[in-house]
Amino acid sequence: MNSSKSRNLSLSERGLNFETLMWFFTRLSALAMYALILFGMIGALVMGARNQMNFADVMRWAFMPNVTHVQSTNVPDLAPWVSVFWKSVAGLLLLVASAHGVHGLVVIADDYIAGVNGRKVIRLLSIVMLVSVSAIGLYVIWTS
């Protein structure tokens, strides 16, 4: 019977490497998404109460605060929704969510791809996907 004892390393002995930073990024980006969604929901409820929006329209606004989400509804005044502030919130939510999701895909791909070159290709494709989707999304948010 092997009775080896597990090693406990202190934080100073572990060091701060890339994997640790990405672990922190995953947790912090999830918290940032929750905060942005909660902020969007509160803003949508406040603005929806002023404009007599129904619950479905409030939820559409809360999860992606973009003026095109309320444009097709019966909201009488779109002026409060078209502001740099709400476009910034929408852009930030898009960037945080896409970076969080792409990092999750890379972690899953690393579990299933054994070769080093395959991992490099998947990471490169993931970065290209992240940049292109983020650029298209930001373009849509800021030009609508």
Secondary structure, DSSP 4 states (H G I P E B T S, - for coil): ---PPPP---HHHH---HHHHHHHHHHHHHHHHHHHHHHHHHHHHHHHHHHT--HHHHHHHHHS--HHHHHTTT-S--GGGSSHHHHHHHHHHHHHHHHHHHHHHHHHHHHH--SHHHHHHHHHHHHHHHHHHHHHHHHHHHH-
